[in-house]
Amino acid sequence: DVKVTQSSRYLVKRTGEKVFLECVQDMDHENMFWYRQDPGLGLRLIYFSYDVKMKEKGDIPEGYSVSREKKERFSLILESASTNQTSMYLCASLAGGSTDTQYFGPGTRLTVL
Amino acid sequence: QQQVKQSPQSLIVQKGGISIINCAYENTAFDYFPWYQQFPGKGPALLIAIRPDVSEKKEGRFTISFNKSAKQFSLHIMDSQPGDSATYFCAPSYQKVTFGTGTKLQVIP
């Protein structure tokens, strides 16, 4: 059974803190994604990676960075957290092209105070 | 994100009724049209998908209807059940996935 896990389900941080969100997939997928989900806005793509050490900006990359040192692990970094980054963060992986199924993790609800 | 418009934003249906969610898109290059289902506390999961060479696909109580000329596709849930209460996203794609804004469905007994 395919599995995408995220390091935390809930996280509370203070403004200005550096935040790491980690995602691990066990399906040997090449592609991994980070989205944020906000009410009324759906899922918005922050960054994606199509290979180890490769990354591409999504639609809303400002304030975020990513790291992919191993195929199975994709990290989202908030260099200096701000209150407008309070959101649900979802990680996903995908084997091939865009017509394959994306598999999502359970999400991390981040609150920045 | 404006290139995909999903409606309605929320929907309340009685048990046994039909739920209909619509998705309109602008990008004619889209070649894959899935719907994802998300339960509270979970990530989205693929529910059903269609390719543009067919106009309808049915899997159990779930049907996708696709209208290429109108650039629209819809999800129909027949005999809706309380267990169908979830948020539904359309996510058309061509090289990249574009998610709709989501529809929160509540099926009441």
Interface residues (C-beta under 8 A of the other chain):
Chain A: V4 Y35 G40 L41 G42 L43 R44 L45 D59 L90 A92 G97 S98 T99 T101 Q102 Y103 F104 G105 P106 G107
Chain B: Q1 Q6 Q9 D31 Y32 P34 Y36 G41 K42 G43 P44 A45 L46 A49 R51 F89 A91 S93 Y94 Q95 K96 V97 F99 G100 T101 G102
